[in-house]
Amino acid sequence: MHDARIDALARQLVRYSTSLKKGEKVLLDLYDAPEAIGLALIREVRAKGALPFLRIHQAGLTREMLRGADAEQYTILAQHLLTEMNSMDAYITIRGSHNIAETSDVPAGKMKLAMKHLRPVTDYRVKKTKWCVLRWPTPAMAQQAGMSTEAFEDFYFRVCLLDYKALIPAMAALKKLMDQTDRVEITGPGIDLRFSIKDIPAVFSGGNFNIPDGEVFTSPVRDSVEGCITYNAPSIYQGIPFDGIRLEFAKGKIIKAEAGAKTRQINKILDSDEGARYIGEFALGFNPEIREPMRDILFDEKIAGSFHFTPGQAYEGVADNGNRSQVHWDLVNIQRPEYGGGEIHFDGKLIRKDGKFLLPELKPLNY
């Protein structure tokens, strides 16, 4: 039986998230996604009078390509993909995952080579097209979340079909506040961070970049970060799971990184290039339907009462502090009381305590 929620999701992606217009070209990039969502997207794109283009990926084949990545091969591949992206007005990608660790045995050097060559494609897509990225629910994701498959699918569609438009006034108020802020201080268990966001624009995301969504992001002045942070949400990067990551900063740079038994691996990632040891994004997450981490960053970075503090590439030309890197690793801390609480101050004023905003105009963003 066809699930009408799939059609509703396709409609939201086409008519709200990317706001496709007649004659516009959109690349539908599907990773291990079922035919049903592909069909719904193609039909919805055509219903708007736009032109759909399709790419299909399989995780096992992508892994094999990465394991044997060659500089000449990925130079040519990136050229082809960039040419294709240059002709698009919009980009929608659905990323299914039957195994989040599928690329964990790709040699680090091969992964680094591929990411370096493919970075211009991602940068063009982010800067020059209307885009939206989302996961697809699978039994593997349900298992990550500690839920039954049916319960997770219900959660997924509830989160993805949230009335994001209703959050826009409060998100705009938070953006305005962040645009006016210089000094940020964040404290909590294992956290003592101080940095500036002066003159770096903030951007609110309400279903127009990622689904699920619910964040306002900017980036710190590159050399302003001081202190330390311990992330209490688990993470996965380049197919490797990490827990209990702790970073120390001086003059903006990560001078010490620890991740228990994975300390060697995290430092290898942070040594990818110079920019990997600087922060490229600071964001406050507030999706009321997302409460617990599931090692899937598109969900975890939007957790109610969370923030993420991201080593690596800044969003060039958007919320840009000038940091450049092939790495962009969103790492999350949850500040709700059951996770130990915490406080965020803007220019000495308490803005959020234990994951809840205190200013009246921001309270609609609370869980």
Contacts in CASP RR format, 6 or more apart in sequence:
PFRMAT RR
TARGET T0000
AUTHOR 0000-0000-0000
METHOD contacts of the structure
MODEL  1
MHDARIDALARQLVRYSTSLKKGEKVLLDLYDAPEAIGLALIREVRAKGA
LPFLRIHQAGLTREMLRGADAEQYTILAQHLLTEMNSMDAYITIRGSHNI
AETSDVPAGKMKLAMKHLRPVTDYRVKKTKWCVLRWPTPAMAQQAGMSTE
AFEDFYFRVCLLDYKALIPAMAALKKLMDQTDRVEITGPGIDLRFSIKDI
PAVFSGGNFNIPDGEVFTSPVRDSVEGCITYNAPSIYQGIPFDGIRLEFA
KGKIIKAEAGAKTRQINKILDSDEGARYIGEFALGFNPEIREPMRDILFD
EKIAGSFHFTPGQAYEGVADNGNRSQVHWDLVNIQRPEYGGGEIHFDGKL
IRKDGKFLLPELKPLNY
2 36 0 8 1.000
3 36 0 8 1.000
5 157 0 8 1.000
5 161 0 8 1.000
6 36 0 8 1.000
6 37 0 8 1.000
6 40 0 8 1.000
7 40 0 8 1.000
7 44 0 8 1.000
8 157 0 8 1.000
8 161 0 8 1.000
9 37 0 8 1.000
9 40 0 8 1.000
9 157 0 8 1.000
9 160 0 8 1.000
9 161 0 8 1.000
9 211 0 8 1.000
10 37 0 8 1.000
10 38 0 8 1.000
10 40 0 8 1.000
10 41 0 8 1.000
10 43 0 8 1.000
10 44 0 8 1.000
11 44 0 8 1.000
12 160 0 8 1.000
12 161 0 8 1.000
12 211 0 8 1.000
13 41 0 8 1.000
13 44 0 8 1.000
13 92 0 8 1.000
13 132 0 8 1.000
13 134 0 8 1.000
13 211 0 8 1.000
14 20 0 8 1.000
14 26 0 8 1.000
14 41 0 8 1.000
14 44 0 8 1.000
14 45 0 8 1.000
14 47 0 8 1.000
14 48 0 8 1.000
14 50 0 8 1.000
14 92 0 8 1.000
15 44 0 8 1.000
15 48 0 8 1.000
16 164 0 8 1.000
16 165 0 8 1.000
16 207 0 8 1.000
16 208 0 8 1.000
17 92 0 8 1.000
17 132 0 8 1.000
17 207 0 8 1.000
17 208 0 8 1.000
17 209 0 8 1.000
17 211 0 8 1.000
18 26 0 8 1.000
18 90 0 8 1.000
18 91 0 8 1.000
18 92 0 8 1.000
18 130 0 8 1.000
18 131 0 8 1.000
18 132 0 8 1.000
18 208 0 8 1.000
19 130 0 8 1.000
20 26 0 8 1.000
20 45 0 8 1.000
20 48 0 8 1.000
20 49 0 8 1.000
20 50 0 8 1.000
20 89 0 8 1.000
20 90 0 8 1.000
20 130 0 8 1.000
21 48 0 8 1.000
21 50 0 8 1.000
21 89 0 8 1.000
22 48 0 8 1.000
22 49 0 8 1.000
22 50 0 8 1.000
23 49 0 8 1.000
23 50 0 8 1.000
23 51 0 8 1.000
24 50 0 8 1.000
24 51 0 8 1.000
24 89 0 8 1.000
24 90 0 8 1.000
25 50 0 8 1.000
25 51 0 8 1.000
25 53 0 8 1.000
25 87 0 8 1.000
25 88 0 8 1.000
25 89 0 8 1.000
25 90 0 8 1.000
26 45 0 8 1.000
26 50 0 8 1.000
26 51 0 8 1.000
26 52 0 8 1.000
26 53 0 8 1.000
26 88 0 8 1.000
26 89 0 8 1.000
26 90 0 8 1.000
26 91 0 8 1.000
26 92 0 8 1.000
27 53 0 8 1.000
27 54 0 8 1.000
27 55 0 8 1.000
27 84 0 8 1.000
27 85 0 8 1.000
27 88 0 8 1.000
27 90 0 8 1.000
27 91 0 8 1.000
27 92 0 8 1.000
28 38 0 8 1.000
28 41 0 8 1.000
28 42 0 8 1.000
28 45 0 8 1.000
28 52 0 8 1.000
28 53 0 8 1.000
28 54 0 8 1.000
28 55 0 8 1.000
28 92 0 8 1.000
28 93 0 8 1.000
28 94 0 8 1.000
29 55 0 8 1.000
29 57 0 8 1.000
29 91 0 8 1.000
29 92 0 8 1.000
29 93 0 8 1.000
29 94 0 8 1.000
30 37 0 8 1.000
30 38 0 8 1.000
30 54 0 8 1.000
30 55 0 8 1.000
30 56 0 8 1.000
30 57 0 8 1.000
30 93 0 8 1.000
30 94 0 8 1.000
31 57 0 8 1.000
31 58 0 8 1.000
31 59 0 8 1.000
31 62 0 8 1.000
31 93 0 8 1.000
31 94 0 8 1.000
31 95 0 8 1.000
31 96 0 8 1.000
31 97 0 8 1.000
32 57 0 8 1.000
32 58 0 8 1.000
32 59 0 8 1.000
32 95 0 8 1.000
32 96 0 8 1.000
32 97 0 8 1.000
32 98 0 8 1.000
32 136 0 8 1.000
32 138 0 8 1.000
33 94 0 8 1.000
33 95 0 8 1.000
33 96 0 8 1.000
33 136 0 8 1.000
34 136 0 8 1.000
37 94 0 8 1.000
37 136 0 8 1.000
38 54 0 8 1.000
38 94 0 8 1.000
41 52 0 8 1.000
41 92 0 8 1.000
41 94 0 8 1.000
42 52 0 8 1.000
42 54 0 8 1.000
45 51 0 8 1.000
45 52 0 8 1.000
46 52 0 8 1.000
50 90 0 8 1.000
53 84 0 8 1.000
53 88 0 8 1.000
59 97 0 8 1.000
59 98 0 8 1.000
59 99 0 8 1.000
59 102 0 8 1.000
60 102 0 8 1.000
62 102 0 8 1.000
62 103 0 8 1.000
63 102 0 8 1.000
63 103 0 8 1.000
63 106 0 8 1.000
66 103 0 8 1.000
66 106 0 8 1.000
66 110 0 8 1.000
66 111 0 8 1.000
66 114 0 8 1.000
67 105 0 8 1.000
67 106 0 8 1.000
67 107 0 8 1.000
67 110 0 8 1.000
68 110 0 8 1.000
69 110 0 8 1.000
69 111 0 8 1.000
69 113 0 8 1.000
69 114 0 8 1.000
70 113 0 8 1.000
71 113 0 8 1.000
71 117 0 8 1.000
74 113 0 8 1.000
74 114 0 8 1.000
74 117 0 8 1.000
74 118 0 8 1.000
75 117 0 8 1.000
77 117 0 8 1.000
77 118 0 8 1.000
78 117 0 8 1.000
78 118 0 8 1.000
78 120 0 8 1.000
78 121 0 8 1.000
81 118 0 8 1.000
81 121 0 8 1.000
82 120 0 8 1.000
82 121 0 8 1.000
82 124 0 8 1.000
85 91 0 8 1.000
85 121 0 8 1.000
85 124 0 8 1.000
85 125 0 8 1.000
85 128 0 8 1.000
85 129 0 8 1.000
86 124 0 8 1.000
88 129 0 8 1.000
89 129 0 8 1.000
89 130 0 8 1.000
90 129 0 8 1.000
90 130 0 8 1.000
90 131 0 8 1.000
91 125 0 8 1.000
91 129 0 8 1.000
91 130 0 8 1.000
91 131 0 8 1.000
91 132 0 8 1.000
92 131 0 8 1.000
92 132 0 8 1.000
92 133 0 8 1.000
93 131 0 8 1.000
93 132 0 8 1.000
93 133 0 8 1.000
93 134 0 8 1.000
94 134 0 8 1.000
94 135 0 8 1.000
94 136 0 8 1.000
95 133 0 8 1.000
95 134 0 8 1.000
95 135 0 8 1.000
95 136 0 8 1.000
96 135 0 8 1.000
96 136 0 8 1.000
96 138 0 8 1.000
96 141 0 8 1.000
97 135 0 8 1.000
97 136 0 8 1.000
97 138 0 8 1.000
97 140 0 8 1.000
97 141 0 8 1.000
97 296 0 8 1.000
98 138 0 8 1.000
98 139 0 8 1.000
98 140 0 8 1.000
99 140 0 8 1.000
100 140 0 8 1.000
100 144 0 8 1.000
100 236 0 8 1.000
100 239 0 8 1.000
100 241 0 8 1.000
100 295 0 8 1.000
100 296 0 8 1.000
101 236 0 8 1.000
101 239 0 8 1.000
101 240 0 8 1.000
101 241 0 8 1.000
102 239 0 8 1.000
103 111 0 8 1.000
103 238 0 8 1.000
103 239 0 8 1.000
104 238 0 8 1.000
104 239 0 8 1.000
104 240 0 8 1.000
106 238 0 8 1.000
106 239 0 8 1.000
108 238 0 8 1.000
108 268 0 8 1.000
108 269 0 8 1.000
111 238 0 8 1.000
112 272 0 8 1.000
112 326 0 8 1.000
115 326 0 8 1.000
115 327 0 8 1.000
116 326 0 8 1.000
119 313 0 8 1.000
119 326 0 8 1.000
123 316 0 8 1.000
125 131 0 8 1.000
126 315 0 8 1.000
126 316 0 8 1.000
126 318 0 8 1.000
127 316 0 8 1.000
127 317 0 8 1.000
127 318 0 8 1.000
131 209 0 8 1.000
132 207 0 8 1.000
132 208 0 8 1.000
132 209 0 8 1.000
132 210 0 8 1.000
132 211 0 8 1.000
133 209 0 8 1.000
133 210 0 8 1.000
133 211 0 8 1.000
133 298 0 8 1.000
134 160 0 8 1.000
134 210 0 8 1.000
134 211 0 8 1.000
134 212 0 8 1.000
134 298 0 8 1.000
135 141 0 8 1.000
135 156 0 8 1.000
135 296 0 8 1.000
135 298 0 8 1.000
135 299 0 8 1.000
137 149 0 8 1.000
137 152 0 8 1.000
137 153 0 8 1.000
137 156 0 8 1.000
139 149 0 8 1.000
141 152 0 8 1.000
141 156 0 8 1.000
141 294 0 8 1.000
141 296 0 8 1.000
142 148 0 8 1.000
142 149 0 8 1.000
142 151 0 8 1.000
142 152 0 8 1.000
142 153 0 8 1.000
144 294 0 8 1.000
144 295 0 8 1.000
144 296 0 8 1.000
145 152 0 8 1.000
145 155 0 8 1.000
145 292 0 8 1.000
145 294 0 8 1.000
146 152 0 8 1.000
146 294 0 8 1.000
147 155 0 8 1.000
155 289 0 8 1.000
158 289 0 8 1.000
159 212 0 8 1.000
159 287 0 8 1.000
159 289 0 8 1.000
159 290 0 8 1.000
159 299 0 8 1.000
160 211 0 8 1.000
160 212 0 8 1.000
162 212 0 8 1.000
162 213 0 8 1.000
162 287 0 8 1.000
162 288 0 8 1.000
162 289 0 8 1.000
164 206 0 8 1.000
164 207 0 8 1.000
164 208 0 8 1.000
164 213 0 8 1.000
164 214 0 8 1.000
165 206 0 8 1.000
166 364 0 8 1.000
167 206 0 8 1.000
167 214 0 8 1.000
167 364 0 8 1.000
167 365 0 8 1.000
168 204 0 8 1.000
168 206 0 8 1.000
169 361 0 8 1.000
169 364 0 8 1.000
170 361 0 8 1.000
170 362 0 8 1.000
170 363 0 8 1.000
170 364 0 8 1.000
170 365 0 8 1.000
171 204 0 8 1.000
171 205 0 8 1.000
171 206 0 8 1.000
171 214 0 8 1.000
171 216 0 8 1.000
171 365 0 8 1.000
172 204 0 8 1.000
173 359 0 8 1.000
173 361 0 8 1.000
173 362 0 8 1.000
174 202 0 8 1.000
174 204 0 8 1.000
174 216 0 8 1.000
174 284 0 8 1.000
174 357 0 8 1.000
174 362 0 8 1.000
174 365 0 8 1.000
175 202 0 8 1.000
175 203 0 8 1.000
175 204 0 8 1.000
175 216 0 8 1.000
177 346 0 8 1.000
177 351 0 8 1.000
177 359 0 8 1.000
177 362 0 8 1.000
178 197 0 8 1.000
178 202 0 8 1.000
178 216 0 8 1.000
178 218 0 8 1.000
178 346 0 8 1.000
179 201 0 8 1.000
179 202 0 8 1.000
181 197 0 8 1.000
181 198 0 8 1.000
181 346 0 8 1.000
181 347 0 8 1.000
182 196 0 8 1.000
182 197 0 8 1.000
182 198 0 8 1.000
182 347 0 8 1.000
183 194 0 8 1.000
183 195 0 8 1.000
183 196 0 8 1.000
183 345 0 8 1.000
183 346 0 8 1.000
183 347 0 8 1.000
183 348 0 8 1.000
184 193 0 8 1.000
184 194 0 8 1.000
184 195 0 8 1.000
184 196 0 8 1.000
184 197 0 8 1.000
184 220 0 8 1.000
184 282 0 8 1.000
184 344 0 8 1.000
184 345 0 8 1.000
184 346 0 8 1.000
185 193 0 8 1.000
185 194 0 8 1.000
185 343 0 8 1.000
185 344 0 8 1.000
185 345 0 8 1.000
185 348 0 8 1.000
186 192 0 8 1.000
186 193 0 8 1.000
186 229 0 8 1.000
186 307 0 8 1.000
186 342 0 8 1.000
186 343 0 8 1.000
186 344 0 8 1.000
186 345 0 8 1.000
187 193 0 8 1.000
187 342 0 8 1.000
187 343 0 8 1.000
188 335 0 8 1.000
188 340 0 8 1.000
188 341 0 8 1.000
188 342 0 8 1.000
188 343 0 8 1.000
189 230 0 8 1.000
189 232 0 8 1.000
189 340 0 8 1.000
189 341 0 8 1.000
189 342 0 8 1.000
190 228 0 8 1.000
190 229 0 8 1.000
190 230 0 8 1.000
190 246 0 8 1.000
191 228 0 8 1.000
191 229 0 8 1.000
191 230 0 8 1.000
191 333 0 8 1.000
191 342 0 8 1.000
192 227 0 8 1.000
192 228 0 8 1.000
192 229 0 8 1.000
193 225 0 8 1.000
193 226 0 8 1.000
193 227 0 8 1.000
193 228 0 8 1.000
193 229 0 8 1.000
193 249 0 8 1.000
193 309 0 8 1.000
194 224 0 8 1.000
194 225 0 8 1.000
194 226 0 8 1.000
194 227 0 8 1.000
195 220 0 8 1.000
195 221 0 8 1.000
195 224 0 8 1.000
195 225 0 8 1.000
195 226 0 8 1.000
195 252 0 8 1.000
195 279 0 8 1.000
195 282 0 8 1.000
196 220 0 8 1.000
196 221 0 8 1.000
196 224 0 8 1.000
197 218 0 8 1.000
197 219 0 8 1.000
197 220 0 8 1.000
197 221 0 8 1.000
197 282 0 8 1.000
198 221 0 8 1.000
200 218 0 8 1.000
200 219 0 8 1.000
200 220 0 8 1.000
200 221 0 8 1.000
200 319 0 8 1.000
200 320 0 8 1.000
200 321 0 8 1.000
201 218 0 8 1.000
201 318 0 8 1.000
201 319 0 8 1.000
202 216 0 8 1.000
202 217 0 8 1.000
202 218 0 8 1.000
202 319 0 8 1.000
203 216 0 8 1.000
203 217 0 8 1.000
203 218 0 8 1.000
203 315 0 8 1.000
203 318 0 8 1.000
203 319 0 8 1.000
204 215 0 8 1.000
204 216 0 8 1.000
205 213 0 8 1.000
205 214 0 8 1.000
205 215 0 8 1.000
205 216 0 8 1.000
205 217 0 8 1.000
206 213 0 8 1.000
206 214 0 8 1.000
206 215 0 8 1.000
207 213 0 8 1.000
207 214 0 8 1.000
210 298 0 8 1.000
210 302 0 8 1.000
211 298 0 8 1.000
212 287 0 8 1.000
212 289 0 8 1.000
212 290 0 8 1.000
212 298 0 8 1.000
212 299 0 8 1.000
212 302 0 8 1.000
213 287 0 8 1.000
213 302 0 8 1.000
214 285 0 8 1.000
214 286 0 8 1.000
214 287 0 8 1.000
214 302 0 8 1.000
215 283 0 8 1.000
215 284 0 8 1.000
215 285 0 8 1.000
215 286 0 8 1.000
215 287 0 8 1.000
215 301 0 8 1.000
215 302 0 8 1.000
215 308 0 8 1.000
216 283 0 8 1.000
216 284 0 8 1.000
216 285 0 8 1.000
217 281 0 8 1.000
217 282 0 8 1.000
217 283 0 8 1.000
217 284 0 8 1.000
217 315 0 8 1.000
217 319 0 8 1.000
218 281 0 8 1.000
218 282 0 8 1.000
218 283 0 8 1.000
218 319 0 8 1.000
219 279 0 8 1.000
219 280 0 8 1.000
219 281 0 8 1.000
219 282 0 8 1.000
219 314 0 8 1.000
219 315 0 8 1.000
219 319 0 8 1.000
219 320 0 8 1.000
219 321 0 8 1.000
219 323 0 8 1.000
220 252 0 8 1.000
220 279 0 8 1.000
220 280 0 8 1.000
220 282 0 8 1.000
220 321 0 8 1.000
221 321 0 8 1.000
222 252 0 8 1.000
222 278 0 8 1.000
222 279 0 8 1.000
222 280 0 8 1.000
222 321 0 8 1.000
222 322 0 8 1.000
222 323 0 8 1.000
223 251 0 8 1.000
223 252 0 8 1.000
223 253 0 8 1.000
223 278 0 8 1.000
224 252 0 8 1.000
225 249 0 8 1.000
225 251 0 8 1.000
225 252 0 8 1.000
225 253 0 8 1.000
225 278 0 8 1.000
225 279 0 8 1.000
226 249 0 8 1.000
226 250 0 8 1.000
226 251 0 8 1.000
226 252 0 8 1.000
227 248 0 8 1.000
227 249 0 8 1.000
227 250 0 8 1.000
228 246 0 8 1.000
228 247 0 8 1.000
228 248 0 8 1.000
228 249 0 8 1.000
229 246 0 8 1.000
229 247 0 8 1.000
229 309 0 8 1.000
229 333 0 8 1.000
230 244 0 8 1.000
230 245 0 8 1.000
230 246 0 8 1.000
230 333 0 8 1.000
231 244 0 8 1.000
231 245 0 8 1.000
231 246 0 8 1.000
231 309 0 8 1.000
231 331 0 8 1.000
231 332 0 8 1.000
231 333 0 8 1.000
232 244 0 8 1.000
232 332 0 8 1.000
232 333 0 8 1.000
232 334 0 8 1.000
232 339 0 8 1.000
232 340 0 8 1.000
233 293 0 8 1.000
233 300 0 8 1.000
233 303 0 8 1.000
233 306 0 8 1.000
233 331 0 8 1.000
233 332 0 8 1.000
233 333 0 8 1.000
233 334 0 8 1.000
234 241 0 8 1.000
234 242 0 8 1.000
234 243 0 8 1.000
234 244 0 8 1.000
234 293 0 8 1.000
234 295 0 8 1.000
235 241 0 8 1.000
235 242 0 8 1.000
235 243 0 8 1.000
235 245 0 8 1.000
235 295 0 8 1.000
235 297 0 8 1.000
235 300 0 8 1.000
235 329 0 8 1.000
235 330 0 8 1.000
235 331 0 8 1.000
235 332 0 8 1.000
236 242 0 8 1.000
236 295 0 8 1.000
236 296 0 8 1.000
236 297 0 8 1.000
237 269 0 8 1.000
237 329 0 8 1.000
238 269 0 8 1.000
240 262 0 8 1.000
240 265 0 8 1.000
241 262 0 8 1.000
241 295 0 8 1.000
242 259 0 8 1.000
242 262 0 8 1.000
242 265 0 8 1.000
242 266 0 8 1.000
243 259 0 8 1.000
243 260 0 8 1.000
243 262 0 8 1.000
244 259 0 8 1.000
244 260 0 8 1.000
245 257 0 8 1.000
245 258 0 8 1.000
245 259 0 8 1.000
245 266 0 8 1.000
245 331 0 8 1.000
246 256 0 8 1.000
246 257 0 8 1.000
246 258 0 8 1.000
246 259 0 8 1.000
247 254 0 8 1.000
247 256 0 8 1.000
247 257 0 8 1.000
247 258 0 8 1.000
247 311 0 8 1.000
248 254 0 8 1.000
248 255 0 8 1.000
248 256 0 8 1.000
248 257 0 8 1.000
249 255 0 8 1.000
249 279 0 8 1.000
252 278 0 8 1.000
252 279 0 8 1.000
253 277 0 8 1.000
253 278 0 8 1.000
254 270 0 8 1.000
254 277 0 8 1.000
254 278 0 8 1.000
254 311 0 8 1.000
257 263 0 8 1.000
257 266 0 8 1.000
257 267 0 8 1.000
257 270 0 8 1.000
258 266 0 8 1.000
259 265 0 8 1.000
259 266 0 8 1.000
269 276 0 8 1.000
269 327 0 8 1.000
269 329 0 8 1.000
270 276 0 8 1.000
270 277 0 8 1.000
270 311 0 8 1.000
270 327 0 8 1.000
271 277 0 8 1.000
272 325 0 8 1.000
272 326 0 8 1.000
272 327 0 8 1.000
273 324 0 8 1.000
273 325 0 8 1.000
273 326 0 8 1.000
273 327 0 8 1.000
274 325 0 8 1.000
275 312 0 8 1.000
275 313 0 8 1.000
275 323 0 8 1.000
275 324 0 8 1.000
275 325 0 8 1.000
275 327 0 8 1.000
276 311 0 8 1.000
276 312 0 8 1.000
276 325 0 8 1.000
276 326 0 8 1.000
276 327 0 8 1.000
277 311 0 8 1.000
277 312 0 8 1.000
278 311 0 8 1.000
278 312 0 8 1.000
278 323 0 8 1.000
278 325 0 8 1.000
279 309 0 8 1.000
279 310 0 8 1.000
279 311 0 8 1.000
279 312 0 8 1.000
279 321 0 8 1.000
279 323 0 8 1.000
280 310 0 8 1.000
280 311 0 8 1.000
280 312 0 8 1.000
280 313 0 8 1.000
280 314 0 8 1.000
280 315 0 8 1.000
280 321 0 8 1.000
280 323 0 8 1.000
280 325 0 8 1.000
280 328 0 8 1.000
281 308 0 8 1.000
281 309 0 8 1.000
281 310 0 8 1.000
281 314 0 8 1.000
281 315 0 8 1.000
281 319 0 8 1.000
281 328 0 8 1.000
281 330 0 8 1.000
282 307 0 8 1.000
282 308 0 8 1.000
282 309 0 8 1.000
282 310 0 8 1.000
283 301 0 8 1.000
283 307 0 8 1.000
283 308 0 8 1.000
283 310 0 8 1.000
283 330 0 8 1.000
284 305 0 8 1.000
284 306 0 8 1.000
284 307 0 8 1.000
284 344 0 8 1.000
284 352 0 8 1.000
285 301 0 8 1.000
285 302 0 8 1.000
285 303 0 8 1.000
285 304 0 8 1.000
285 305 0 8 1.000
285 306 0 8 1.000
285 307 0 8 1.000
285 308 0 8 1.000
286 302 0 8 1.000
286 304 0 8 1.000
286 305 0 8 1.000
286 306 0 8 1.000
286 357 0 8 1.000
286 365 0 8 1.000
286 366 0 8 1.000
286 367 0 8 1.000
287 302 0 8 1.000
287 303 0 8 1.000
287 304 0 8 1.000
288 304 0 8 1.000
288 366 0 8 1.000
288 367 0 8 1.000
289 304 0 8 1.000
290 299 0 8 1.000
290 300 0 8 1.000
290 302 0 8 1.000
290 303 0 8 1.000
290 304 0 8 1.000
291 303 0 8 1.000
291 304 0 8 1.000
291 336 0 8 1.000
291 367 0 8 1.000
292 303 0 8 1.000
293 299 0 8 1.000
293 300 0 8 1.000
293 303 0 8 1.000
293 332 0 8 1.000
293 334 0 8 1.000
294 300 0 8 1.000
297 330 0 8 1.000
297 332 0 8 1.000
300 306 0 8 1.000
300 330 0 8 1.000
300 332 0 8 1.000
301 308 0 8 1.000
301 330 0 8 1.000
301 332 0 8 1.000
303 332 0 8 1.000
303 334 0 8 1.000
304 336 0 8 1.000
304 355 0 8 1.000
304 366 0 8 1.000
304 367 0 8 1.000
305 334 0 8 1.000
305 335 0 8 1.000
305 336 0 8 1.000
305 352 0 8 1.000
305 355 0 8 1.000
305 356 0 8 1.000
305 367 0 8 1.000
306 332 0 8 1.000
306 333 0 8 1.000
306 334 0 8 1.000
306 335 0 8 1.000
306 355 0 8 1.000
307 332 0 8 1.000
307 333 0 8 1.000
307 335 0 8 1.000
307 344 0 8 1.000
308 330 0 8 1.000
308 331 0 8 1.000
308 332 0 8 1.000
308 333 0 8 1.000
309 331 0 8 1.000
309 333 0 8 1.000
310 328 0 8 1.000
310 329 0 8 1.000
310 330 0 8 1.000
310 331 0 8 1.000
311 325 0 8 1.000
311 327 0 8 1.000
311 329 0 8 1.000
311 331 0 8 1.000
312 323 0 8 1.000
312 325 0 8 1.000
312 327 0 8 1.000
312 328 0 8 1.000
312 329 0 8 1.000
313 323 0 8 1.000
313 324 0 8 1.000
313 325 0 8 1.000
313 326 0 8 1.000
313 327 0 8 1.000
313 328 0 8 1.000
314 320 0 8 1.000
314 321 0 8 1.000
314 322 0 8 1.000
314 323 0 8 1.000
314 324 0 8 1.000
316 322 0 8 1.000
316 324 0 8 1.000
335 341 0 8 1.000
335 342 0 8 1.000
335 343 0 8 1.000
335 344 0 8 1.000
335 352 0 8 1.000
335 354 0 8 1.000
335 355 0 8 1.000
336 354 0 8 1.000
336 355 0 8 1.000
336 367 0 8 1.000
337 354 0 8 1.000
340 354 0 8 1.000
341 353 0 8 1.000
341 354 0 8 1.000
341 355 0 8 1.000
342 353 0 8 1.000
342 354 0 8 1.000
342 355 0 8 1.000
343 350 0 8 1.000
343 352 0 8 1.000
343 353 0 8 1.000
343 354 0 8 1.000
344 350 0 8 1.000
344 351 0 8 1.000
344 352 0 8 1.000
344 353 0 8 1.000
345 351 0 8 1.000
350 358 0 8 1.000
351 357 0 8 1.000
351 358 0 8 1.000
351 359 0 8 1.000
351 362 0 8 1.000
352 358 0 8 1.000
355 366 0 8 1.000
355 367 0 8 1.000
356 363 0 8 1.000
356 366 0 8 1.000
356 367 0 8 1.000
357 363 0 8 1.000
357 365 0 8 1.000
357 366 0 8 1.000
END
